Amino acid sequence: MELEIFVNDHEPREDTSFTLVDNDGLRSTTNPFATPYDTSLCLDVLIRQVEELAGGEDPGVRFLAQEILRRLAPLPQLHGPITDLSILREHTEVLDLLMLAMISPHERATGLFKISLPFAFDPLYISKTLRALMGQQNVCYSFGTHLEEVKKLNLLMLGTTILKQCYGVQVEVKPTAMLTVPDAETGLKRFYKPSLNEEFIEVQVRGELPPLGEQEIQQLLNNVHDTELWLRLLPPRSFHFHGFHLARLYEVTEEESLSRLKHRLISRDAVLDVSRVKELANLVRLQFQLPHLQLGLTAVDYPVERAIDHEYRIRYNLLADEVDRLTDPLYAGSIYDQVFLSGEILVVQDLRELPVRTVLEQKLISLGYRSMLLAPLLSQEQHVIGIVELASPVVNALNAFLETRFEEIRGLFRTAVERSREYIDNRIEVIMREQYTSLHPTVEWRFTEAAFNILKRQEEGLPEVQEEIRFTKVYPLYGQADIVGSSNLRNAAIYQDLIDNLRAGRFFLLQALELVDFPIVNQAIMRLDGHLATTMEEFDNGHEVRFGEFIHKQLSPLVKQLGGQLPELRQVAEQYRNNLDEELGLFYRVRRDYESSVDKLNRTISDFLTERDQAAQRVLPHYFEKYKTDGVEYEIYAGQSLLKRHHFSRIHLRNLRLSQLVDLCHLTRQIATLSTTLPMPLRTAQLVFAYTTPLNIRFRMDEKRFDVDGDYNVRYEILKKRIDKATIHQGEERLTQPGMISIVYLQDRDLEEYQDYLHYLRQAEFIDGEIEYLVLDPLQSVNGLRAIRFRVRV
């Protein structure tokens, strides 16, 4: 806690008493202004100034100065150090005349000043205006720091005065005190800052001046908080202060209240709870000196289509208990709506005089408000992100003059709201990532609402309750572009690399037999020949493991051993090792070509689907999710429950289904072109599941993904996972074929809808040849599925 000095005595007199409160909030008997240096009252400096004025050119000033000197002449006790302060009371009239040389009669009547011993706090003389001010209740000096720091600062001021007068070192140290006085009429605080005049203080040296070199002076200036150092180099026994301090006080209420308001508003949590907003309200009242002023502050998102409304959290507007959201279209035409539309400050001097009053104005009047200032807070993009309300029960209390003054701090409120919104967004982001993982933008609003509710419960000290995230009656659109024969191609690539590896090893070992008698080489060749006898049709995962272990544990170590031992085999061994992959320790040429081709193909498909979905999202937001395997499968969910502000219709659904087919046609053409450039040519087969019945989905917390909800809807998931392996003609042929699109459906009405789409595709020249209408062979627990299949014209 900062050091504060309270004025105890409310009677206006010179010996006004004070109470010191330490940083622990306790009364302190320590005087922070006590000094180890001797000080005494002396008027000599002032008298010398009067003597100079007596010889001046101004006749009025010269006459006054000569009269003062004439009255001082028979009073030698007023010259030199004055130790008996009762002398001041005996010669009040002469002292008053002497003061005229320093303070004009007008300032003596109106100014706030006091005279004290050098660097002392208690006054010897105090002006009538200051005495009246100090006579009010709860008058307080605050110093902005602890008692010990105030003591150090006072000693530093003494030390710098010595440096200035005795060593010619110009250093300025200013006091940090602030006088706080409650206004007698409004009850609001007013602030006064002291300014000390040291020209009437002289430093006298006792004995010889302590020598101080440049290095020692620099040491003092670099250690301003080391009072022991200052007292050692500037010992109190060597210096004496005589004269007096003249302190003037100037009102800085507007500047101080603005400074405190800025300090409060720049904090990260400036507007995150009601207590902090109440602090801001008090500071705004101080700034404008209006005790009846009310402050309202709310974060908004306008236009409303832009984002989630932060009123959920930063909501301290004057009508918070009356209306849910100020941006609601129900309040079109209100003064709030006018401000949101214009982005400009609006001042209403009397709400009752408005030509049109909506329900919001009526509510404000019923709450007792008559004049108002509404200030929108704008982002860098000129969107409204918040609004400040100033309201008063007094007509015309808020006017154009006050609007000009408020404009100075409007930016501070904008910064406060922005920082607080960012703070909330960051916390919400943490909750969402912890609870729900990465989210699709279309459904993020629902998770944000749930996160806000969790945040609210956390701040209220209630146990966390995870909300179930569900969306009802959504339509699924499932599709995939699957690499044809990917499993066989991968096995063939692995087989070919292992066979090449074994053959290269056998070639090396046969050459080694001609150079060295090494029976283990014969054994390795025998095992090698057994592995090489395995055909591609016989090759399986077991062979892959056995071949790999043999190469790692026997073949490659033998090549390394003999290649290092026999110079004749060094080149062949080096060629063998160069063909080994560093991580796998196996030949990796064919498999690298396969995996590189798969990776490039997958990226092409994924990028294409993402680009097409972004275009579709602009027409209607929907949920989109894709998975990379050997190819890419994706899923779309569309429906009204997914949307916060948009309207979903049957036309949107038909457009999505047709767009899905058109996109897959374009994708098929793109893959056909790409395949010719791949290290290993690959082809894909496209599949669509035309499931036209709406279903419910929910977010599964354990897997951090959406899944169908309810036993009936599980049928969709079962069908989706099985149809890509579907066959026709009693198993003679896979449904999905390279360069073709297959559409699996359940009902005749699905066929009718998709025939309309196929008619468009035919007219747009996407279809090559005839369209096939097929019945699928029975799948596990699934019968009666049918399909449409056509080849895409490339």
C-alpha positions in Angstrom: 0.0 0.0 0.0 1.2 3.5 -0.8 2.1 6.0 1.9 -0.8 8.3 2.7 -1.0 11.3 5.0 -4.4 12.2 6.3 -5.2 15.7 7.6 -6.8 15.2 11.0 -7.7 18.6 12.1 -10.6 20.3 10.2 -10.1 23.7 11.8 -8.3 26.1 9.5 -5.1 27.0 11.2 -1.4 27.1 10.5 -0.5 24.1 12.8 -2.8 21.7 11.1 -2.0 18.2 12.2 -1.5 15.0 10.1 -1.7 11.2 10.4 0.7 9.0 8.5 -0.5 5.6 7.2 2.3 3.2 6.2 2.4 0.7 3.4 0.8 -2.0 5.6 -2.2 0.3 6.3 -1.1 1.0 9.8 -0.6 4.3 11.5 3.0 5.2 11.6 5.0 7.4 14.0 7.9 7.6 11.6 8.3 11.0 10.0 9.5 10.3 6.4 10.5 14.0 6.2 12.9 13.9 9.1 16.4 14.6 8.0 19.9 14.0 9.5 20.9 17.4 8.1 20.4 20.5 10.3 17.8 23.0 8.9 16.7 26.4 10.1 14.4 29.0 9.0 16.1 32.1 7.5 14.7 35.0 5.5 18.0 36.3 4.2 17.6 35.2 0.6 14.2 36.9 0.4 15.5 40.0 2.1 18.4 40.2 -0.4 15.9 40.0 -3.2 14.0 42.9 -1.7 17.2 44.9 -1.5 17.7 44.3 -5.2 14.1 45.5 -5.9 14.7 48.6 -3.8 17.3 49.7 -6.4 15.2 48.9 -9.4 13.6 51.1 -12.0 9.9 50.4 -11.3 8.8 53.2 -8.9 6.0 51.2 -7.4 8.1 48.2 -6.7 11.0 50.4 -5.5 8.7 52.2 -3.1 7.3 48.9 -1.7 10.8 47.4 -1.3 12.2 50.5 0.4 9.2 50.5 2.8 9.8 46.8 3.6 13.5 47.4 4.3 12.6 50.4 6.5 10.3 48.3 8.6 12.9 45.5 8.8 15.8 47.8 9.9 15.0 47.8 13.6 14.4 44.0 13.7 17.8 42.2 13.5 16.2 39.1 14.9 14.5 38.6 11.5 18.0 38.3 9.9 20.0 35.2 10.0 18.8 31.8 11.3 15.5 32.0 13.3 15.4 29.3 15.9 12.6 30.8 18.0 9.6 30.6 15.8 7.5 32.7 18.2 9.3 35.7 16.7 7.1 35.1 13.6 3.9 35.7 15.5 5.3 38.9 17.2 6.1 40.5 13.8 3.2 39.3 11.6 2.6 42.7 10.0 6.3 43.0 8.9 6.3 39.4 7.6 3.1 40.0 5.6 4.8 43.0 4.0 7.9 40.9 3.2 5.7 38.2 1.7 4.4 40.8 -0.9 7.9 40.6 -2.5 7.3 36.9 -3.1 3.5 36.5 -3.5 1.2 39.1 -4.9 -1.9 40.2 -2.9 -4.2 38.5 -5.5 -2.4 35.2 -5.2 -2.4 35.4 -1.4 -6.2 35.6 -1.5 -6.8 32.9 -4.1 -3.6 30.8 -4.4 -2.9 27.5 -2.8 0.5 27.7 -1.2 2.4 27.1 2.1 5.8 28.0 3.6 7.8 25.5 5.6 11.3 24.7 6.9 13.6 23.4 4.2 12.4 20.0 3.1 9.9 19.8 5.9 6.2 18.8 5.5 4.5 20.7 8.3 3.7 24.3 7.3 4.9 27.4 9.0 2.5 29.5 7.0 -0.4 28.4 4.9 -2.7 30.5 2.6 -6.3 31.0 3.5 -7.5 29.2 0.4 -5.3 26.2 1.2 -6.4 26.2 4.9 -10.0 26.1 3.8 -9.2 23.2 1.4 -7.4 21.3 4.1 -10.2 21.9 6.5 -12.5 19.5 4.6 -13.0 15.9 5.5 -11.0 13.0 4.1 -8.2 15.3 2.8 -5.3 13.1 1.9 -1.7 13.4 0.6 -0.7 10.3 -1.3 2.9 9.6 -2.4 2.6 6.7 -4.9 5.1 4.6 -3.0 6.0 3.2 0.4 7.1 5.2 3.4 10.8 4.1 3.1 10.8 5.2 -0.5 9.5 8.6 0.4 12.2 8.9 3.0 14.8 8.1 0.4 13.3 10.5 -2.1 13.4 13.3 0.5 17.1 12.6 1.3 17.8 12.5 -2.4 16.3 16.0 -2.8 18.6 17.2 0.0 21.6 15.6 -1.7 20.9 17.0 -5.2 20.5 20.5 -3.7 24.0 20.1 -2.2 25.4 18.9 -5.5 23.7 21.8 -7.3 24.8 24.6 -4.9 28.2 23.3 -3.8 29.5 21.2 -6.7 27.8 22.8 -9.7 26.0 19.5 -10.7 22.6 20.3 -12.1 20.2 17.5 -11.1 16.4 17.8 -10.7 14.4 15.6 -8.4 10.6 16.3 -8.2 8.2 15.3 -5.4 5.6 12.6 -6.1 2.9 13.7 -3.8 -0.7 14.2 -4.7 -3.3 16.0 -2.6 -6.8 14.5 -2.9 -9.8 16.5 -1.7 -13.5 15.6 -1.9 -15.5 18.3 -3.6 -17.9 19.8 -1.1 -20.7 20.1 -3.7 -20.4 16.9 -5.8 -18.6 14.6 -3.4 -16.2 13.7 -6.2 -12.5 13.8 -5.7 -10.3 16.7 -6.9 -6.6 16.4 -7.3 -3.8 18.9 -6.6 -0.1 18.6 -7.4 2.6 20.4 -5.4 5.4 22.4 -7.0 8.4 23.2 -4.8 10.3 26.4 -5.1 13.9 26.0 -3.7 15.3 29.4 -4.6 14.9 30.5 -1.0 17.1 27.7 0.4 20.9 28.1 0.9 23.3 25.3 1.7 26.0 26.4 4.1 29.2 24.4 4.4 30.6 23.7 7.9 34.4 23.5 7.7 36.0 22.4 4.5 33.9 21.3 1.6 34.2 17.5 1.2 36.1 16.8 -2.0 34.1 15.0 -4.7 35.8 13.9 -7.9 34.0 13.2 -11.1 34.1 9.5 -10.4 32.4 9.9 -7.0 29.7 12.2 -8.4 29.0 9.7 -11.1 28.8 7.0 -8.5 26.1 9.0 -6.6 24.1 9.6 -9.8 24.2 5.9 -10.6 23.0 4.8 -7.1 20.2 7.1 -6.4 18.5 4.6 -4.0 21.7 4.0 -1.9 21.1 6.5 0.9 24.1 5.2 2.9 26.4 6.1 0.0 24.9 9.6 -0.3 25.2 10.2 3.4 28.8 9.0 3.4 29.9 11.1 0.5 27.8 14.1 1.6 28.1 13.8 5.4 25.4 15.7 7.4 28.0 17.2 9.7 29.4 19.2 6.8 26.2 20.9 5.5 23.5 23.1 6.9 20.3 24.2 5.2 18.8 27.5 6.0 16.0 29.4 4.3 12.5 28.1 3.6 10.5 26.1 1.1 7.7 27.7 -0.8 5.2 25.1 -2.1 2.4 25.9 -4.4 -0.5 23.5 -5.3 -2.1 23.4 -8.7 -5.3 21.6 -9.5 -4.8 18.6 -11.9 -8.1 16.9 -11.5 -8.7 16.5 -15.3 -5.2 15.3 -16.0 -5.0 12.9 -13.0 -8.5 11.4 -13.7 -7.5 10.9 -17.3 -4.2 9.3 -16.3 -6.0 6.9 -14.0 -8.6 6.2 -16.6 -5.9 5.3 -19.1 -4.1 3.1 -16.6 -7.3 1.2 -15.9 -8.3 0.8 -19.5 -5.0 -0.5 -20.8 -5.1 -3.5 -18.4 -5.9 -6.8 -20.0 -8.9 -7.4 -17.8 -10.2 -3.9 -17.8 -13.8 -4.8 -18.6 -14.1 -8.4 -17.6 -16.2 -8.1 -14.5 -18.6 -5.7 -12.9 -16.2 -4.5 -10.2 -13.7 -3.3 -12.8 -16.5 -1.6 -14.8 -17.7 0.2 -11.6 -14.1 1.4 -11.2 -14.2 2.8 -14.7 -17.6 4.4 -14.0 -16.1 6.3 -11.0 -13.1 7.4 -13.1 -15.4 8.7 -15.8 -17.4 10.7 -13.2 -14.1 12.1 -12.0 -13.1 13.0 -15.6 -16.2 14.9 -16.3 -17.0 15.9 -12.7 -20.6 14.7 -13.0 -21.6 12.7 -9.9 -24.8 11.5 -11.4 -23.2 10.1 -14.6 -23.8 6.4 -15.4 -21.5 4.3 -17.6 -22.6 1.4 -19.7 -20.2 -0.8 -21.7 -20.8 -3.8 -23.9 -19.0 -5.7 -26.6 -21.0 -6.3 -29.7 -20.5 -7.7 -33.2 -22.1 -5.6 -35.9 -23.1 -6.4 -38.6 -24.5 -9.5 -36.8 -23.5 -11.8 -39.6 -19.8 -11.3 -38.8 -19.2 -13.3 -35.7 -20.3 -14.7 -32.4 -21.7 -11.9 -30.2 -19.4 -11.1 -27.3 -22.3 -9.7 -25.3 -22.3 -13.2 -23.8 -19.4 -12.1 -21.6 -18.7 -8.4 -21.8 -22.2 -7.1 -21.1 -22.5 -4.2 -18.8 -24.8 -1.9 -20.8 -27.5 0.1 -19.1 -30.3 -2.2 -20.4 -28.5 -5.5 -19.6 -31.3 -6.6 -17.3 -34.0 -5.5 -19.8 -33.0 -6.8 -23.2 -30.9 -9.7 -24.4 -29.1 -8.1 -27.3 -28.9 -4.5 -28.4 -28.2 -5.6 -32.0 -31.5 -7.5 -32.3 -33.4 -6.5 -35.4 -36.4 -6.0 -33.2 -34.8 -2.7 -32.1 -34.4 -1.2 -35.6 -34.8 2.5 -35.6 -33.6 2.9 -31.9 -30.8 5.3 -31.0 -28.6 2.2 -30.6 -29.5 1.1 -34.1 -28.6 4.5 -35.5 -25.2 4.4 -33.8 -24.5 0.9 -35.1 -25.4 2.0 -38.7 -23.5 5.3 -38.7 -20.5 4.4 -36.5 -20.7 7.9 -35.1 -21.2 9.3 -31.6 -24.8 10.2 -30.8 -25.7 12.7 -28.1 -29.3 12.9 -26.9 -29.9 15.9 -24.7 -33.4 14.8 -23.7 -34.8 11.4 -24.4 -38.4 12.6 -23.9 -38.0 15.1 -26.8 -37.1 12.4 -29.4 -39.6 12.5 -32.3 -39.7 8.7 -32.3 -39.2 6.5 -29.3 -38.8 2.7 -29.6 -39.1 0.3 -26.7 -35.4 0.8 -25.9 -35.8 4.6 -25.3 -39.0 3.9 -23.3 -37.0 1.5 -21.1 -34.2 4.1 -20.6 -36.7 6.7 -19.6 -38.4 4.3 -17.1 -34.9 3.8 -15.5 -34.7 7.5 -14.9 -32.3 8.6 -17.7 -32.9 11.8 -19.6 -29.7 12.7 -21.5 -27.4 10.2 -23.1 -24.2 9.8 -25.1 -23.7 6.7 -27.2 -20.2 6.0 -28.6 -19.6 3.0 -30.9 -16.2 1.4 -30.7 -14.8 0.5 -34.1 -12.3 -2.1 -35.2 -9.5 -1.5 -37.7 -12.0 -2.8 -40.4 -14.5 -0.2 -39.2 -16.9 -2.9 -37.7 -18.6 -2.0 -34.5 -17.1 -4.2 -31.7 -18.6 -2.4 -28.7 -20.6 0.6 -27.5 -20.1 3.0 -24.6 -23.1 4.6 -22.9 -23.0 7.7 -20.8 -26.3 8.6 -19.2 -27.6 11.1 -16.8 -31.0 11.8 -15.1 -30.3 15.5 -15.8 -31.6 17.1 -19.1 -28.7 18.5 -21.2 -26.0 17.1 -18.8 -24.6 15.4 -21.9 -24.0 17.8 -24.7 -21.7 18.6 -27.6 -19.0 20.0 -25.3 -18.8 16.8 -23.4 -18.8 14.8 -26.6 -15.6 16.6 -27.7 -14.0 15.7 -24.4 -15.2 12.1 -24.6 -13.6 11.8 -28.0 -10.2 12.0 -26.3 -10.8 8.7 -24.4 -13.0 6.9 -26.9 -9.9 5.1 -28.4 -9.0 3.9 -24.9 -12.3 2.2 -24.5 -11.9 0.6 -27.9 -8.5 -0.8 -26.9 -9.9 -2.1 -23.6 -12.8 -3.9 -25.4 -10.4 -5.3 -28.0 -7.9 -6.6 -25.4 -10.7 -8.1 -23.3 -12.3 -9.7 -26.3 -8.9 -11.2 -27.3 -8.4 -12.4 -23.7 -11.9 -14.1 -23.8 -11.2 -15.5 -27.3 -7.9 -17.0 -26.1 -9.6 -18.7 -23.1 -12.4 -19.9 -25.3 -9.9 -21.2 -27.8 -8.1 -23.2 -25.0 -11.4 -24.7 -23.8 -12.4 -25.6 -27.4 -9.1 -27.2 -28.2 -9.1 -29.1 -24.9 -12.7 -30.2 -25.1 -13.5 -30.4 -28.8 -10.2 -30.3 -30.8 -10.1 -28.5 -34.2 -13.5 -27.5 -35.4 -15.1 -26.8 -38.7 -16.1 -23.1 -39.0 -19.7 -23.9 -39.9 -20.4 -25.5 -36.5 -17.8 -23.5 -34.4 -20.6 -21.2 -33.2 -22.2 -24.0 -31.3 -19.0 -25.1 -29.6 -18.3 -21.4 -28.8 -21.7 -21.2 -27.0 -20.8 -24.4 -25.0 -17.4 -23.0 -24.2 -18.9 -19.7 -23.0 -21.2 -21.7 -20.7 -18.2 -23.7 -19.3 -16.3 -20.4 -18.8 -19.3 -18.9 -16.9 -19.5 -21.9 -14.6 -15.8 -21.8 -14.0 -16.0 -18.1 -12.9 -19.0 -18.8 -10.8 -17.2 -21.6 -9.0 -19.6 -24.3 -10.2 -18.5 -27.8 -11.4 -17.9 -28.1 -15.1 -20.7 -29.8 -17.1 -19.9 -30.8 -20.7 -22.8 -30.0 -23.0 -23.8 -32.5 -25.6 -23.3 -31.1 -29.0 -26.0 -32.4 -31.3 -27.4 -31.4 -34.7 -30.8 -32.8 -35.8 -32.2 -33.5 -39.3 -29.1 -33.1 -41.3 -28.6 -34.6 -44.7 -25.4 -36.6 -45.4 -23.5 -36.5 -48.7 -20.7 -39.1 -48.8 -18.1 -39.5 -51.6 -14.7 -41.0 -52.2 -12.0 -41.2 -54.8 -10.3 -44.5 -54.2 -7.1 -45.7 -55.8 -7.9 -48.8 -57.7 -6.0 -51.9 -56.6 -4.0 -49.9 -54.0 -3.4 -52.9 -51.8 -2.1 -55.0 -54.6 0.1 -52.2 -55.9 1.6 -51.6 -52.5 2.3 -55.4 -52.0 3.8 -55.5 -55.5 6.1 -52.6 -54.7 7.2 -54.1 -51.4 7.8 -57.5 -53.1 9.8 -56.0 -56.0 12.1 -54.0 -53.7 12.7 -57.0 -51.4 13.4 -59.3 -54.4 15.8 -56.7 -55.9 17.5 -56.5 -52.5 17.9 -60.3 -52.3 19.2 -60.5 -55.9 21.8 -57.8 -55.3 22.9 -59.6 -52.1 23.1 -62.9 -54.0 25.3 -61.3 -56.7 27.7 -60.0 -54.0 27.8 -63.4 -52.2 28.6 -65.3 -55.4 31.6 -63.1 -56.0 32.7 -63.5 -52.4 32.7 -67.3 -52.8 35.4 -67.0 -55.5 37.7 -65.1 -53.2 37.2 -66.6 -49.7 36.3 -69.9 -48.1 33.5 -68.8 -45.8 30.9 -71.5 -45.2 28.3 -69.1 -43.8 28.2 -67.5 -47.2 27.0 -70.8 -48.6 24.3 -71.0 -45.9 23.2 -67.4 -46.7 22.9 -68.2 -50.4 20.9 -71.3 -49.7 18.4 -69.3 -47.6 18.4 -66.6 -50.2 17.4 -68.9 -53.0 14.5 -70.2 -50.9 13.2 -66.6 -50.5 13.7 -65.8 -54.2 11.5 -68.8 -55.1 8.5 -67.0 -53.6 6.2 -65.8 -56.3 4.2 -62.5 -56.2 1.0 -64.5 -55.8 2.4 -66.3 -52.7 3.8 -63.2 -51.1 2.1 -61.9 -47.9 2.9 -60.0 -44.7 4.6 -63.0 -43.2 7.1 -63.1 -46.1 7.7 -59.3 -45.8 8.7 -59.7 -42.2 10.9 -62.8 -42.8 12.7 -61.3 -45.8 13.3 -58.0 -43.9 14.8 -59.8 -40.9 17.0 -61.9 -43.1 18.3 -58.8 -44.9 18.9 -56.9 -41.7 20.4 -59.7 -39.6 22.4 -61.7 -42.1 22.6 -60.4 -45.6 23.6 -56.8 -45.0 26.0 -57.6 -42.2 27.8 -60.1 -44.5 28.1 -57.5 -47.2 29.5 -55.0 -44.8 32.0 -57.6 -43.3 33.3 -59.0 -46.6 33.2 -55.7 -48.4 35.5 -54.2 -45.8 37.7 -57.3 -45.6 38.2 -57.9 -49.4 39.3 -54.9 -51.5 38.0 -56.7 -54.6 34.5 -56.5 -53.3 34.6 -53.0 -51.9 33.0 -51.4 -55.0 30.2 -53.9 -55.2 29.5 -53.6 -51.5 29.4 -49.8 -51.8 26.9 -50.1 -54.7 24.7 -52.4 -52.5 24.8 -50.0 -49.6 23.9 -47.0 -51.8 20.7 -48.7 -52.7 19.6 -49.1 -49.1 17.3 -46.6 -47.5 18.9 -44.9 -44.5 15.9 -45.4 -42.2 14.6 -48.8 -43.4 17.9 -50.5 -44.2 16.2 -52.0 -47.3 15.9 -51.3 -51.0 13.2 -48.7 -51.4 13.0 -47.7 -55.1 9.7 -49.2 -56.3 7.9 -48.5 -53.0 9.2 -44.9 -53.0 7.7 -44.4 -56.5 4.4 -45.9 -55.3 4.2 -43.8 -52.1 5.3 -40.6 -53.9 2.6 -41.2 -56.5 0.0 -41.9 -53.8 1.1 -38.8 -51.9 0.9 -36.5 -54.9 -2.4 -38.0 -56.0 -3.9 -37.6 -52.5 -2.8 -34.0 -52.2 -4.3 -33.2 -55.6 -7.6 -34.8 -54.7 -7.6 -33.2 -51.2 -6.7 -29.7 -52.6 -9.4 -30.0 -55.3 -12.1 -31.0 -52.8 -11.1 -28.3 -50.4 -11.2 -25.6 -53.1 -14.6 -26.8 -54.3 -16.0 -26.9 -50.8 -14.9 -23.4 -50.1 -16.9 -22.3 -53.2 -19.9 -24.3 -51.9 -19.6 -22.8 -48.4 -20.1 -19.3 -49.9 -23.5 -20.5 -51.2 -24.5 -22.2 -48.0 -22.4 -23.0 -44.9 -22.3 -26.8 -44.2 -20.1 -29.3 -42.4 -17.3 -30.8 -44.4 -14.7 -33.4 -43.4 -12.3 -35.4 -45.4 -9.9 -38.3 -44.7 -6.8 -39.4 -46.6 -6.2 -43.1 -47.1 -5.3 -44.7 -50.4 -7.3 -41.9 -52.0 -9.6 -39.5 -50.2 -13.1 -40.0 -48.7 -15.2 -37.1 -47.6 -18.5 -36.3 -45.9 -20.8 -33.3 -46.0 -23.6 -32.6 -43.5 -26.1 -30.0 -44.5 -29.2 -28.8 -42.6 -30.9 -26.0 -40.7 -29.7 -27.0 -37.3 -26.1 -26.5 -38.3 -26.8 -22.8 -39.1 -26.9 -19.9 -36.7 -28.0 -17.2 -39.1 -28.6 -18.7 -42.5 -31.7 -20.4 -44.0 -31.5 -23.9 -45.4 -33.9 -25.0 -48.1 -34.5 -28.1 -50.4 -33.0 -26.1 -53.3 -29.7 -25.9 -51.3 -29.7 -29.6 -50.8 -30.3 -30.4 -54.5 -27.6 -28.0 -55.5 -25.1 -29.7 -53.2 -26.0 -33.1 -54.6 -25.6 -32.0 -58.2 -22.4 -30.1 -57.3 -21.0 -33.2 -55.8 -21.4 -35.1 -59.1 -20.1 -32.3 -61.2 -17.0 -31.9 -58.9 -16.3 -35.7 -59.1 -16.5 -35.5 -62.9 -13.9 -32.7 -63.0 -11.8 -34.6 -60.5 -11.8 -37.7 -62.6 -10.6 -35.7 -65.6 -7.9 -34.1 -63.5 -6.7 -37.4 -62.2 -6.5 -38.9 -65.7 -4.2 -36.1 -66.7 -2.1 -36.3 -63.5 -1.6 -40.0 -63.8 0.6 -39.8 -66.8 3.1 -37.6 -64.9 3.4 -39.9 -61.8 6.4 -42.1 -61.1 3.9 -45.0 -60.9 0.7 -44.4 -62.9 -2.4 -44.7 -60.6 -6.1 -44.6 -61.3 -9.0 -43.9 -59.1 -12.7 -45.0 -58.9 -15.2 -42.5 -57.6 -18.1 -43.4 -55.4 -21.2 -41.5 -54.1 -23.6 -42.7 -51.5 -27.1 -41.2 -52.2 -28.5 -41.4 -48.7 -31.5 -39.0 -48.8 -33.0 -39.5 -45.4 -32.1 -36.9 -42.8 -30.3 -38.1 -39.7 -29.0 -36.8 -36.3 -25.3 -36.4 -35.5 -23.5 -35.6 -32.2 -20.0 -34.8 -31.3 -18.2 -37.8 -29.6 -16.0 -36.5 -26.8 -13.9 -39.7 -26.7 -12.9 -39.6 -30.4 -13.2 -35.8 -30.9 -15.3 -36.2 -34.0 -18.9 -36.3 -35.2 -20.8 -39.5 -35.4 -24.4 -40.4 -36.2 -26.8 -40.4 -33.2 -29.3 -43.1 -32.5 -29.8 -46.7 -33.4 -31.7 -46.0 -36.6 -29.1 -43.7 -38.0 -26.3 -46.2 -37.3 -27.5 -48.0 -40.5 -26.1 -45.2 -42.5 -22.6 -45.7 -41.0 -22.8 -49.5 -41.7 -23.8 -49.0 -45.3 -21.1 -46.3 -45.9 -18.3 -48.6 -44.7 -19.4 -51.6 -46.8 -20.4 -50.2 -50.2 -16.8 -49.5 -51.4 -16.2 -53.3 -51.5 -19.5 -54.0 -53.2 -19.6 -56.3 -56.2 -22.0 -57.1 -59.0 -22.9 -60.2 -61.1 -22.4 -62.7 -58.3 -19.0 -61.3 -57.4 -17.5 -61.3 -60.9 -16.8 -57.5 -60.9 -16.2 -54.7 -58.4 -18.8 -52.0 -58.5 -16.2 -49.2 -58.4 -14.1 -49.0 -61.6 -11.3 -46.7 -62.7 -12.4 -43.6 -64.5 -16.0 -44.2 -63.5 -18.5 -42.7 -61.0 -20.8 -45.1 -59.1 -23.8 -43.9 -57.2 -25.3 -46.2 -54.6 -28.9 -45.6 -53.5 -31.6 -47.3 -51.5 -35.0 -46.1 -52.8 -36.8 -45.5 -56.2 -37.3 -41.8 -55.3 -33.6 -41.5 -55.0 -33.2 -42.9 -58.5 -35.7 -40.3 -59.8 -33.8 -37.4 -58.3 -30.4 -38.6 -59.5 -31.7 -39.2 -63.0 -32.4 -35.5 -63.2 -28.8 -34.8 -62.3 -27.5 -37.4 -64.8 -29.6 -35.8 -67.6 -27.7 -32.5 -66.9 -24.4 -34.3 -66.8 -25.2 -35.9 -70.2 -26.1 -32.5 -71.7 -22.9 -31.0 -70.2 -20.9 -33.8 -71.9 -19.5 -35.3 -68.7 -20.8 -38.8 -69.5 -19.0 -41.2 -71.9 -21.1 -44.1 -73.2 -24.2 -45.6 -71.6 -25.4 -45.2 -68.0 -25.6 -48.6 -66.2 -28.3 -49.4 -63.7 -27.1 -52.2 -61.4 -28.2 -54.4 -58.5 -25.4 -55.0 -55.9 -24.6 -58.4 -54.6 -25.7 -58.9 -51.0 -23.4 -57.4 -48.4 -23.0 -58.6 -44.8 -26.5 -57.9 -43.3 -27.4 -55.7 -46.2 -29.6 -56.6 -49.2 -31.3 -54.8 -52.0 -28.8 -52.0 -52.6 -28.8 -50.6 -56.2 -26.4 -48.4 -58.1 -26.0 -46.1 -61.1 -22.6 -46.2 -62.9 -21.2 -44.2 -65.8 -17.8 -43.5 -67.3 -16.5 -39.9 -67.2 -15.6 -38.4 -70.6 -12.0 -37.2 -70.3 
